[in-house]
């Protein structure tokens, strides 16, 4: 998911500067991408992080890409086994 698609879908605000992989990983985990983002909200206009937000500081771009790769691999495996969406 690109940042522009995430903005259009309402996952992140229009001023979001987060890495697309980080956004995609949060969305796939059914989490609010703004909840763990460390960008200054005055820069992006994002939603405030909850006070009890888990620390996902280790979720850098490389970790996000790995997570996305696992998600894509599982989706591909499901589709090849006949469990995916039909065109």
C-alpha positions as a Python dict, from the first residue, in 0.01 Angstrom:
ca = {
    (1, 'X'): (0, 0, 0),
    (2, 'X'): (145, 332, -99),
    (3, 'X'): (127, 632, 130),
    (4, 'X'): (-108, 799, -120),
    (5, 'X'): (-343, 498, -110),
    (6, 'X'): (-329, 498, 271),
    (7, 'X'): (-418, 868, 273),
    (8, 'X'): (-706, 811, 28),
    (9, 'X'): (-834, 522, 243),
    (10, 'X'): (-820, 737, 555),
    (11, 'X'): (-556, 527, 733),
    (12, 'X'): (-323, 826, 772),
    (13, 'X'): (-365, 1206, 742),
    (14, 'X'): (-286, 1400, 425),
    (15, 'X'): (43, 1528, 569),
    (16, 'X'): (177, 1181, 654),
    (17, 'X'): (550, 1134, 596),
    (18, 'X'): (580, 778, 733),
    (19, 'X'): (742, 505, 525),
    (20, 'X'): (486, 317, 313),
    (21, 'X'): (610, -17, 446),
    (22, 'X'): (549, 92, 805),
    (23, 'X'): (198, 208, 716),
    (24, 'X'): (123, -117, 531),
    (25, 'X'): (246, -331, 821),
    (26, 'X'): (30, -143, 1074),
    (27, 'X'): (-277, -167, 850),
    (28, 'X'): (-224, -541, 798),
    (29, 'X'): (-198, -584, 1176),
    (30, 'X'): (-526, -392, 1203),
    (31, 'X'): (-349, -116, 1395),
    (32, 'X'): (-365, 260, 1357),
    (33, 'X'): (-43, 364, 1180),
    (34, 'X'): (-46, 692, 1377),
    (35, 'X'): (-58, 506, 1710),
    (36, 'X'): (308, 410, 1700),
    (37, 'X'): (451, 672, 1465),
    (38, 'X'): (725, 891, 1609),
    (39, 'X'): (691, 1180, 1364),
    (40, 'X'): (613, 1518, 1519),
    (41, 'X'): (237, 1565, 1479),
    (42, 'X'): (294, 1931, 1392),
    (43, 'X'): (472, 1808, 1078),
    (44, 'X'): (209, 1559, 960),
    (45, 'X'): (-112, 1659, 1136),
    (46, 'X'): (-154, 1299, 1253),
    (47, 'X'): (-370, 1165, 1530),
    (48, 'X'): (-207, 1171, 1873),
    (49, 'X'): (-49, 848, 1988),
    (50, 'X'): (-241, 687, 2274),
    (51, 'X'): (-63, 711, 2607),
    (52, 'X'): (-64, 333, 2631),
    (53, 'X'): (71, 275, 2280),
    (54, 'X'): (308, -19, 2252),
    (55, 'X'): (666, 71, 2167),
    (56, 'X'): (721, -47, 1813),
    (57, 'X'): (1032, 159, 1765),
    (58, 'X'): (1209, -150, 1637),
    (59, 'X'): (964, -164, 1347),
    (60, 'X'): (1187, 13, 1101),
    (61, 'X'): (1159, -1, 725),
    (62, 'X'): (1349, -332, 699),
    (63, 'X'): (1129, -501, 959),
    (64, 'X'): (819, -365, 790),
    (65, 'X'): (936, -497, 452),
    (66, 'X'): (996, -840, 609),
    (67, 'X'): (648, -835, 759),
    (68, 'X'): (496, -731, 429),
    (69, 'X'): (691, -1005, 248),
    (70, 'X'): (552, -1265, 490),
    (71, 'X'): (198, -1135, 435),
    (72, 'X'): (242, -1140, 57),
    (73, 'X'): (393, -1490, 67),
    (74, 'X'): (99, -1620, 271),
    (75, 'X'): (-151, -1453, 34),
    (76, 'X'): (25, -1606, -267),
    (77, 'X'): (30, -1950, -101),
    (78, 'X'): (-344, -1921, -29),
    (79, 'X'): (-421, -1816, -387),
    (80, 'X'): (-212, -2101, -532),
    (81, 'X'): (-405, -2346, -314),
    (82, 'X'): (-731, -2217, -459),
    (83, 'X'): (-836, -2013, -157),
    (84, 'X'): (-784, -1669, -303),
    (85, 'X'): (-1026, -1421, -453),
    (86, 'X'): (-1175, -1497, -789),
    (87, 'X'): (-1128, -1246, -1071),
}
